[in-house]
Amino acid sequence: MLKRIRTQDVELGMFLHKLEGSWFSHPFWKSKILLDDAEQLATLKASKVEWVQIDISRGADVKPKDMPPPPRAVATLDQRDRPFGRAGATIARRAAPAPASRPFDPLSKERLSTKAEMVHANRLARKSVRAMQKIFDDSRLGNAIKLKKLEPMIDEISSSIQRNPHAFMAVTRLKNSSEYLYLHALSVCALMISLAQQLRLSAEEVQQAGLAGLLMDVGMGHVPQETWDKDSPLTPEEWEVVKSHTTLAHQFLALGGEMPDAVLDVCLHHHERLDGSGYPHGLKGEEIGLFARMAAICDTYDAMTSNRIHRHGEDPSRALLMLDEAQTLYDPEIFHAFQQAVGIYPIGSLVRLRSHRLAIVVEQNRDDLTLPVVRPFYSLNDRSFLKAEDIDLAHCFGADQIITRETPEGWDMAEWPTLSAKLLAAAG
């Protein structure tokens, strides 16, 4: 049984189930521990954590007493801002006007750091989610999509990837259940563009690849959410409903009569597999078009690495290993190019360094994918957070190196999506 108590009421012998508040303010790496050390107790009470949850079935209970609710912040007025006179006017402090700055060009191709591009990628993702909601609504209503309305979105996503090939994909990885389908579409769009560029396809083909990734799952708008979010095996009837999204998307996108054939083919065949085990037509090998073989990898990778209601997404590095092991399903040459595009240690991967530190991968090294730029954030020796610093493993002269991939679940990091987003946003 769980109880919520103030940190100052914690005593030795209690079992900590959860530390509330920002994960950065937590004094311990793992929140689920038995407090049996006086030094640990003192460290907890000296931290910024105000409330904790204890499990009285695994440790001591709190002594009976009234527990007040969390304090509410009381709004106060600066003396210079207090109301005066009958009209209740206020004296407002005047801030100096912000210096004029040149508006950002969303189609700029100038390279930016991950930190800088994350700002633009977040804004682009929010705007694009609203557009995707409209597209899925149109699909349900049978309204044809106008290709010209989508081209600016594809151009902006493509420009973001050229400025920084990882920032936009890092943003769209942080999905919530209500927006999963829309952010999944944006993720696959970005992955398709990045993969098409890696394969050195023409500018027109790159745009079509992105368009295919964006639209191939619009048929899922006809599938009840409780079906595709189900935490147990689908019934044969439910599985047939899910599989129908490929033909529904194809039929819907063909309505306007202006969608490229390559895009229509991806919508219909992105679930085909090289060994013929896919659907809807059981195509094999070269019977599957180039874009559909690309989409099979991009779609599966993003689905594997995304958090859903009932499960945590796989670590990006582990997802790549799992795809590599499924050699009969995916085109090996395209998969090799995909690895080059996302990196052996994709951005956002959690790794352990030889220096006994945990780190997150923040940049790729185009010349050697085994030596990315990492940001250590936790010392395993001292069990404490570290001052932010980036290490380019390609230019640290062997002073440090990655010794293994890690998983957030292995370190009891339930808040890893939030923490990783903060770490990536802070990367310079």
N, C-alpha and C positions, 0 to 999 in steps of 0.2 A: 504494500500500500504506500502511495506517495503522499508526502505532505510538503507544502510550500512554507518556508520559514525565512526570517531575516538571517543574514550571514552572521550577525553578532550573537544570534541565539544558538549557533552551531556548537556542538560539544564533541569531545573525543568519543569514539565508539559509534558515531553516526555514519551511515552509508550515503555518500553523495551520489544522487542519481543525475542531477543536472545543475549546472551553474547558469543562472539567467544573465541576460545582458549581452553586450558585445563579446564575441569570442576573444578579441584582442585583450580584453581586461581580465581574462581568466588566468589565475596563477598556476594552474596545473594543465598539463597537456591533455590528460584524460579526465573527463568530468566524473566518470563512474568509478569511485574509489572509496575504500573504507578508511575513515580518518582515525588512525591509530598512532599518530605521531604528533607530539605537541608543537614541533616546528612547522609541520604542515598546517595545523590549526591556526597558528599565529600568522602564517603567510596568507591564508585565506582571509582572515579578519582584517589584514592590512591592505587587501586588494580593493579594487573598485566595484567588486561584485556585491550588490545589495541584497539579493534574494537568491535562495537555492531551493532545490527540491531534494528531499531525503526519502529513502526507501526504508520504512520501519520494519519491513519483513526481513531485511538483510543487515540491520544495524539498530542502534539505540533510538528510542523515540524522544521527542521533545517533551520537556516538562510542561504539564498542563498550565496554560495561561492564555489570556486573550491575545490574539495576534492581530495587530492593526493592519488595515489595507495599505498598499503601496502609497507613499506620499504623492500628493498632486503638486505640480509646479504652480506657484502663485505668481500671477502676472504683476509686475511692478512697473511704475512709471518713473522714468528719470525726472528729477526735479525740474529740469528745463522743458519737459514734455507734458507737465501736468496741465489739466484744463483750467481755464480762468474765465471770469466774466459770465454773464447770464447765457450767452450764446454757446458756451462750452467750447470755444475755440482753443486750439493748442498752439504752442510755440514749436515749430518744427525746425530742427537743426538742418541747415542747408549743407548738402554734400557737394563737393567740387564735381563739376561735370566730368564724366568719363572721357578719356581721350578718344578721339575718332580713330577707328581702325578699319582696315580694308575688309570688306565682306569676304567670307570664305567662299571659294568657288567649288561647288560639289563635284565638278567634273575635272578638277585639277588632278594631274598624275604625279605631282611632285612628292617624292618619298617622305614619309613621316615616321616618327618613332611610334611604338605601340601605344604609349601613353597619350600622345597627341591625337592619333587616329581613333582611339577608343571614344573620344569626345564626339567626333563626327559620326562614327559607326553607331553609337547609341542613338543619336538623333535620327539617323537614317533608318535604323531598325524600327524605332517607334512609328515613324511616318509610313514605313513599308507595311507594318502590321495592320495599320488601318486600311491600307489599300488592299491587302490580302483578305481582310474580313469582307470587303465589298465584293471581291472576286468570288469568294465561296458563297456569299449570299446570292449573287447572280447565277451561280451554278445551280443552286437549289431551286431558283425561280425560273431557270431555263433562259435567262437573258444572255445573248451572245456577248463575248468579250471583244473589245476593239483593240487591235494590236498596237496602235499608235499610243494608247494610254499606258501601255506597259513598257514601251521602249525607254522612256526617261528613267524609270526605276532600275532597269537592267544597266543602263549607262552609269548611273550613280553607284550601284553596287560594284560594277566592274572597275570604276575609278577608285573606289575605296580599297579594293584588293590590290590595285597597282600602287597606291600610296603606301600600303602596308598589307602584305598578303595574309595576315593572321588576325588582325583586330576585329574585323566584322564577324568572322566565324567564331571568335571567342565570345562576342556579345550574344550571338544567336544561340550559343550552346546553353545559356542560362534560361531555360524555358520554364514556364509555369503551365499548369494543366489547362487553363482556360484559353491559352494562346498557343498551345503546342503545335497544332496543325499549321498555323500561319508562320511561326518561327522555324518549324521544320522545313517548310517550303523555302524560306529565305536562306536557311543554312545550306540546303541542297543546291540552291541557285548559286550561292557563293562557291561551294565546292566544285560545281560543274564548270564555272568560269575559271577557277584556278587550275583545274585539271586540263581544260581545253587550252589554256595558255601554256601549260607545261608540255602538252603534246604538240605545241606550235601550230595549232589550227589557225585558219584565217580569221580576221576580225569579224566577219559575218558569221562564221561558224561558232566563234566564242559567244557572240550575242545569242545565237540560237540555242547553244548549250545552256546558257543561263536561263533563257526563257523556258526551256524544257524542264529544268530543275524547279523553276518557280511554279509551273502549272501542272506537273504530272500527277499530283495528288488531289486535284480539285474534286474528283469524284468521291473523295472521303467525306465531303460535306453531306452526302446522302446516307452515310453510315451512322447509326445512332452512337453517340459518344460513349454510352455505357458498354457498347460492344467492343470498340477498339481500345477502351481503357480497362477492359475486364482483367481481373487478377487470377483467372483460372482458365483452363483450356476452353477454347470456343467449341460450341456444338457444330456438327456438320452444316446445319442451316445458317448459323452465324458466320462460319467461315466462308460460305458461298456469298453472303452479303458483303463481307470485307473484300473478297476477290473481285466483286463486280465493280469496284471503284475504278479499275483500269478501263473497262469498256465504257463506263459512264463518263469518265473524263474525256475519252476519245470522241464520243458522240457529242458532248457538250462543246468542246473546242472546235469541232468541225462545223458548228452551226454558222459561224460568221463567214466561213469560206475564205479566210485570209491567213489562217495559221499555217506556217511552214510544215511540209510533210515530215521533216525530221522531228519536229516537236510533237506532232500527232503520234508518230511511231514510238517515241519515248513514253508518252502517256499510256499507250496500250501495252508496251513490252518491257517496262523497267523492272518487272518481277520475273522475267525469263532468266534462266540460268544455263550456263554452258553445257551442263550434262543433261539438259532436257527436263529437269525436275521442276521448272518454274511454271508460271501461268501467265496469260490465259490459254496459250496455244502450245506450250511444251516445246518451244523452239530450242535448237541446239547450235552451239558453236557459231560459225559465220552466218547462220540464218538470223542471228540477232544483230541488229544494226549497231554501228559504232557508238552513237549517242546513248542507246539503250544499255549497252555494256558499261559505259561510263556511269550512267545513272544508277545501275545496280549496285555499284561500289559506293558511290556518294550517298545514296539513300540508306543503305545498310549501315554504313559507318556513322552517319548522324543519328540514326535510330538507336544504335548501340551505345553511343556516348551521351545520350540525352537522359535526364532525370524524368521519370514518370511518376504518377500517383503511387503506384505499388512497388516501384523498384528504383534503385540508384543506377545511373548510367555507368557504363564501363569507363575506366581510365582510358584516354585516347591511345596511349601506347599499347595497352593490352588489346584494345579493339583492333588495332592494326595487326597484331600477332594472330588474333582469331581469324581475321579475314585472310591472312597469308596461309593459315592452316587449311582453309576451305578451298584448296587449289582447284577442285573440279567445278566450282561454281562460278568463279570470276576470271575474266581475262587476265593472264599473268603480266602481259606487257602493259596493259592499262593500269593494273594495280601497282606496278613498279613506278610508273609516272605519278600515280596518286601519292605514293610514299614520298616521292621527291617534292610534291606540292605541299603536303602537310608536315613532312619531317618524320624521321624515325621516332623522335620524341616530340610529338605535336605540342603546340603552345597550350599551356594549361596543364601539362602532365606533371604529376608529383613524382619526384625522384629523391633518392638518398645519395649523398656525396661521400667520397672517401674521407672527408674531414668530419664525418659524423654530424652532418647537418641535413635537414630536409629542405628541399628547394622546389620552386615551381619554374617550369620552362617558359621563358618570356620572348625569346627570339630564336630564329633558325640561322644556322650557318650554311649558306648555299654551297660552299665548297666541301663541307664535311658534315653530313646530317647527324653524325654521332657526337658532335661537339657543339651543342647549342649554347645560347646565352641563358644562364639560370639566375634565379634570385633566391638565395638562401634566406629562410625566415625563422628557422627554429633549430636550436642546438640540442642534440640528443645527449651530449655530455652534461650540460648545465640545466637541461630541462627548462629552457627559457627562450623567449622570442629574441630575435636579433635585429640590429639596426639594418635597415634596407641597404643592400648593395648588389650590383649586378656583376656577375663573373662570366666573362667570355671564355669558355673552356678551350676554344681554339687558340687563344693568345695568353693563357695563364702559365705556359711553359711547364705543364704537368703538375703544377702546385695542387690541383684538385681535379676530380673527375667523377662521372656518374658511375656508381657501382651496382645500382639496381633500380628498377621501377618500384614504386610503392602505390598502394591504394588508400583512398581516404578512409574506407571502412576498416582497414588494418590499424588505423590510429584513432578510431572512434571520433572521426571528424564529421559529425552530422551537418555542420554548417559549412562544409567545404565549398559548395557553390558560391556562397556569399564571400567567404574568405578568399577564394581564388579570384573572384571578380575584383576585390579590393587590391590584391597583390598585382594583378595584371594592369589595373588602372594606374597603379603607382609606378609601373615599370617605365623607365626613361629611355 
